[in-house]
Amino acid sequence: MTRRFIFFCCFLSLHSIAQTQKVSFRNNSSQKKVEVLVDDQPFTNFLYPDDLEKPILYPLQTASGLTITRGFPLEKRGNERTDHPHHVGLWLNYESVNGLDFWNNSYNIPADKKIKYGWIRNVKVGKVQNGNTSGSLNYTANWERQDKRVLLKEATVFVFSGTAQTRTIDRITTLTAQMDTVYFKDIKDGMLGLRVTKELELPSDKEESYMDNNGVVTKVSSAKNGANGNYLTSEGKTGNDAWGTRGKWCMMYGHKDGQPVSVAIIDHPENPGYPTYWHARDYGLFAANPLGQAIFSKGKESLNLTLKPGESVTFRYRIVITSGKNQTAQMLDQQAADFSK
């Protein structure tokens, strides 16, 4: 264990002291599900069933009990978009890992096309720790080809905490290359992703078409579903201007059921490509992609992260969900400063 990792774990412990509500878990291994409770109220579930192409957190709820994640494809809700079936809950993967598309894989990919896609499998839940001020969940998983050859071993730690108005997730994920050198090509779709409820989408009156790395086109209809959301980045970018720009944090905010709600993603200075680019779409995809530099900079920058066998890379993110009132830029600057320590 490195000094850096020990220091980061100590920071997480210090951070949790400021939180006021207990965190507990209910593990249902037969359903491949771990329920996360804050102050005995549902916050989220860690889901890793065999019919999902990656493990996810779903749904995400505010301290007041409002759901901020889209239901599709796991649940049907009225007037909700049904595009991009691979956008489900909160997840972490990437569009091009040794040429395989982990991001866009879903039940919707025809069997004869699956060879072009990777999946995250063999998820094993490790230590689950309840706590009076925070709780943690550890898991390991394999990033695999369709022939089950393992490209990357993943080790992830979630630290959950909350107050009367906030819910917070710290995610620390380490990826280690196995038998092959692993190449992350600079590309658009990655890496920490969240698909939000219809109310947090940005209002839109036009249909859009999006093409993935394998030429699959998805059409997104115009929003006539009560969308009232907006983006704000640490650099002051708002709305659609947030897409493809760098920032140490980005927040999506709006109103649901008459209540202000927001979700912010905070980057960490030790992450590759810091500060991250924001793959922030108006239709509700909210993602941090530090590895897509050549795309977002229009060729002015490049990263093309490569790991030789045995080499590792670690990604750290904080997700902060609020209800009752939204975070201000000053509050998020302070959260980012705290997280960076």
C-alpha positions in Angstrom: 0.0 0.0 0.0 1.5 3.3 -1.0 1.9 6.4 1.2 -0.3 8.3 -1.2 -3.2 5.8 -0.9 -2.8 5.7 2.9 -3.0 9.5 3.0 -6.1 9.5 0.8 -7.8 7.0 3.1 -7.0 9.2 6.1 -8.5 12.1 4.3 -11.7 10.2 3.7 -11.9 9.4 7.4 -11.4 13.1 8.3 -14.0 14.2 5.8 -16.5 11.8 7.2 -16.2 13.2 10.7 -18.0 16.3 9.6 -21.0 14.2 8.5 -23.9 13.8 10.9 -25.9 10.7 9.7 -25.1 7.0 10.0 -24.6 4.8 7.0 -25.6 1.2 6.8 -25.9 -1.5 4.2 -28.2 -4.5 3.4 -26.4 -7.1 1.3 -28.5 -9.4 -0.9 -25.9 -11.6 -2.7 -28.6 -13.8 -4.3 -29.9 -10.7 -6.2 -26.4 -9.3 -6.6 -27.4 -6.1 -4.9 -26.2 -4.1 -1.9 -28.6 -1.4 -0.5 -27.1 1.7 0.9 -29.0 3.5 3.6 -28.3 6.9 5.2 -30.1 7.6 8.5 -32.0 4.4 7.8 -33.4 5.9 4.5 -32.7 4.6 1.0 -29.9 6.4 -0.8 -28.8 4.0 -3.6 -28.1 0.4 -4.5 -24.9 -1.2 -5.8 -26.1 -3.5 -8.6 -24.1 -6.1 -10.4 -26.4 -8.6 -12.0 -25.2 -10.8 -14.9 -27.5 -9.1 -17.4 -25.9 -5.7 -16.9 -22.7 -5.0 -18.8 -21.1 -3.1 -15.9 -21.8 -2.6 -12.2 -23.8 0.5 -11.3 -25.2 2.6 -8.5 -29.0 2.9 -9.0 -31.1 4.8 -8.2 -29.6 7.8 -6.6 -31.9 9.7 -4.1 -31.7 13.0 -2.4 -31.9 13.4 1.4 -35.5 14.4 0.9 -36.3 11.2 -1.0 -36.4 12.5 -4.6 -34.8 10.3 -7.3 -32.3 12.1 -9.5 -31.5 9.2 -11.9 -33.4 8.2 -15.1 -35.5 5.0 -14.8 -34.9 3.5 -18.3 -34.0 0.8 -19.0 -34.6 -0.7 -15.5 -37.9 1.1 -14.8 -40.6 2.8 -16.9 -41.6 6.3 -16.0 -44.0 8.6 -17.8 -42.7 11.1 -20.4 -39.1 9.8 -20.0 -36.6 9.4 -22.8 -35.8 5.9 -23.9 -32.5 6.5 -25.8 -29.0 5.2 -25.0 -29.9 2.0 -23.1 -26.3 1.9 -21.8 -26.9 5.0 -19.8 -28.1 3.6 -16.5 -27.5 5.0 -13.0 -24.0 6.0 -12.1 -21.1 4.0 -13.7 -17.5 4.1 -14.8 -16.1 2.7 -18.1 -14.7 3.9 -21.4 -15.4 3.8 -25.1 -12.1 2.5 -26.4 -9.9 0.1 -24.4 -7.7 -1.8 -26.8 -10.3 -1.0 -29.5 -13.2 -2.5 -27.5 -16.1 -0.3 -26.6 -17.0 -0.7 -22.9 -19.2 2.4 -22.8 -21.9 1.7 -25.4 -22.4 -2.0 -24.6 -26.0 -3.0 -23.6 -28.7 -5.5 -24.2 -29.5 -3.6 -27.4 -26.3 -4.7 -29.2 -26.9 -7.6 -31.7 -25.1 -10.8 -30.9 -23.1 -10.7 -34.1 -21.8 -7.2 -33.1 -20.9 -8.0 -29.5 -17.3 -8.9 -30.5 -16.6 -5.1 -30.7 -17.6 -4.5 -27.1 -16.1 -5.2 -23.7 -17.9 -5.8 -20.4 -17.1 -5.5 -16.7 -17.8 -8.9 -15.1 -16.9 -11.2 -12.2 -17.8 -8.5 -9.7 -17.0 -9.6 -6.2 -18.2 -7.5 -3.2 -15.5 -7.3 -0.5 -15.6 -5.5 2.8 -18.8 -3.6 3.6 -18.4 -1.3 6.6 -21.3 0.5 8.4 -20.5 3.7 10.3 -22.0 6.5 12.4 -20.6 9.2 10.1 -19.8 7.3 6.8 -19.8 3.8 5.4 -17.7 2.1 2.8 -18.1 -0.7 0.2 -15.3 -2.4 -1.7 -15.5 -4.5 -4.8 -13.3 -6.0 -7.5 -14.2 -6.8 -11.1 -12.6 -7.7 -14.5 -12.7 -5.6 -17.7 -13.0 -8.4 -20.2 -13.2 -9.1 -23.9 -16.1 -11.2 -25.1 -13.8 -14.3 -25.1 -13.3 -13.6 -21.3 -9.7 -12.6 -21.7 -9.1 -10.1 -18.9 -7.6 -6.7 -19.9 -7.9 -4.9 -16.6 -8.5 -5.7 -12.9 -10.6 -3.1 -11.2 -10.6 -2.4 -7.5 -13.1 0.2 -6.3 -13.9 1.8 -3.0 -17.1 3.7 -2.4 -17.4 6.0 0.7 -21.0 7.1 1.4 -22.0 9.9 3.7 -24.8 12.4 4.3 -26.4 15.2 6.2 -30.0 16.5 6.4 -29.6 18.1 2.9 -26.8 16.3 1.2 -25.8 12.8 0.0 -22.1 12.3 -0.9 -20.2 9.5 -2.7 -16.5 9.3 -2.9 -15.4 6.8 -5.6 -11.8 5.6 -5.8 -11.1 3.2 -8.7 -7.8 1.5 -9.5 -7.4 -0.2 -12.9 -4.4 -2.6 -13.3 -3.4 -4.0 -16.7 -3.1 -7.8 -16.9 -1.4 -9.9 -19.6 -1.7 -7.3 -22.4 -0.6 -3.7 -22.7 -3.8 -1.6 -22.4 -4.4 1.4 -24.6 -7.1 4.0 -23.9 -7.5 5.9 -27.1 -8.6 9.5 -26.8 -12.3 9.3 -27.5 -15.6 11.1 -26.6 -17.5 8.6 -24.5 -16.2 8.2 -20.9 -15.5 7.9 -18.1 -17.6 8.5 -14.9 -21.1 8.7 -16.2 -24.5 9.6 -14.8 -27.9 9.7 -16.5 -30.3 12.1 -14.7 -34.0 12.3 -14.2 -36.1 14.2 -16.9 -36.5 17.3 -14.7 -32.7 17.9 -14.6 -32.3 17.7 -18.4 -31.9 21.1 -20.2 -35.0 22.2 -22.1 -34.8 21.5 -25.8 -37.0 21.8 -28.8 -35.0 19.8 -31.3 -34.2 16.2 -32.2 -30.5 15.2 -32.1 -28.6 12.2 -33.6 -25.5 10.8 -31.9 -23.1 8.2 -33.4 -20.9 5.9 -31.3 -17.4 4.6 -32.1 -18.9 1.6 -34.0 -21.2 3.8 -36.3 -24.4 3.1 -34.3 -26.7 6.2 -34.5 -29.1 7.0 -31.6 -31.8 9.7 -32.1 -32.8 11.8 -29.1 -36.2 13.4 -29.3 -37.0 17.0 -28.3 -37.7 17.5 -24.6 -41.4 18.1 -23.7 -41.1 16.4 -20.3 -40.8 19.2 -17.8 -37.1 19.6 -18.3 -35.8 22.7 -16.4 -32.1 21.8 -15.7 -28.9 23.7 -16.2 -25.1 23.1 -15.9 -22.5 25.2 -14.1 -18.8 24.5 -14.2 -16.0 25.8 -12.0 -14.9 28.0 -14.9 -18.3 29.6 -15.1 -19.6 27.8 -18.2 -23.3 27.2 -18.2 -25.9 25.2 -20.3 -24.6 23.6 -23.4 -21.4 25.7 -23.2 -20.2 23.3 -20.5 -19.8 20.5 -23.0 -16.2 19.8 -24.0 -14.7 22.3 -21.6 -12.4 21.7 -18.6 -13.2 22.3 -15.0 -12.4 21.0 -11.5 -16.1 20.5 -10.9 -19.4 20.6 -12.7 -23.0 20.8 -11.3 -26.3 20.0 -12.8 -29.3 21.6 -11.1 -33.0 22.3 -11.4 -36.3 21.7 -9.7 -38.2 18.4 -9.1 -41.6 18.3 -7.5 -41.2 22.0 -6.6 -37.9 21.4 -4.8 -34.4 22.6 -5.7 -32.1 19.6 -6.4 -28.6 19.4 -7.7 -25.8 16.9 -8.4 -22.2 17.9 -8.7 -19.2 15.9 -9.8 -15.8 17.0 -8.4 -12.5 16.0 -10.0 -9.3 15.2 -8.1 -5.9 16.8 -8.9 -4.2 13.4 -8.9 -6.4 12.0 -11.7 -5.0 11.7 -15.2 -5.9 14.6 -17.3 -6.9 16.9 -14.4 -8.9 19.1 -14.7 -11.3 16.8 -16.6 -13.2 17.6 -19.7 -17.0 17.5 -19.2 -19.0 15.3 -21.5 -22.2 17.1 -20.4 -25.2 16.7 -22.7 -28.4 18.6 -22.6 -30.5 15.4 -22.7 -29.3 14.2 -19.3 -26.0 12.5 -19.8 -23.6 14.0 -17.2 -20.0 12.6 -17.5 -16.4 13.4 -16.6 -14.0 12.3 -19.3 -10.4 13.1 -18.6 -9.1 10.7 -21.4 -10.8 12.2 -24.4 -8.5 15.2 -24.8 -7.8 14.9 -28.6 -11.6 15.0 -29.2 -12.5 17.9 -26.9 -9.5 20.0 -27.7 -10.0 19.4 -31.5 -6.5 17.9 -31.8 -4.6 20.5 -29.8 -4.0 18.1 -26.9 -3.7 14.3 -26.6 -3.3 11.8 -23.8 -3.7 8.3 -25.1 -3.2 6.6 -21.7 -1.3 3.4 -21.9 -0.7 0.8 -19.2 1.9 -2.0 -19.5 1.1 -5.3 -17.8 1.2 -4.8 -14.1 0.9 -1.0 -14.3 -2.1 0.8 -12.6 -4.0 4.0 -12.8 -6.3 5.4 -10.2 -9.4 7.7 -10.6 -10.9 9.6 -7.7 -14.3 11.4 -7.9 -16.7 13.0 -5.4 -20.4 13.2 -6.2 -22.5 15.5 -4.1 -26.3 15.5 -4.3 -28.3 18.3 -2.6 -32.0 19.0 -2.0 -33.8 22.0 -0.5 -31.2 24.3 -1.9 -28.5 24.1 -4.5 -24.8 24.4 -3.9 -23.2 27.7 -4.8 -19.9 28.0 -6.8 -18.2 29.1 -3.6 -19.5 26.0 -1.8 -18.3 23.7 -4.6 -14.9 25.4 -4.7 -14.5 24.6 -1.0 -15.7 21.0 -1.5 -13.1 20.7 -4.3 -10.4 22.1 -2.1 -11.3 19.7 0.7 -11.4 16.7 -1.7 -8.0 17.7 -3.2 -6.4 17.2 0.2 
